[in-house]
Amino acid sequence: MRSVIFCATLVLLLFLTGCLATKVVTIPMRVAGEVVGFVPVVGGVVEGAVDTTAGVVDLVPL
């Protein structure tokens, strides 16, 4: 169930905001952050850093 919600969120992120070019870069970053997020202790820190970086890339006006 969580993977279905995650995939739906990715689709919404792709089509709702920003430029498609930045989404092509940031969606794989977010997916990698989610995968690393399952690792105990350091996963949450890495996931947060990747998500923050992807958010900054989303703001780039292309």
Secondary structure, DSSP 8 states (H G I E B T S, - for coil): -HHHHHHHHHHHHHHHSS-HHHHHHHHHHHHHHHHHTTSTTTHHHHHHHHHHHHHHHHTS--
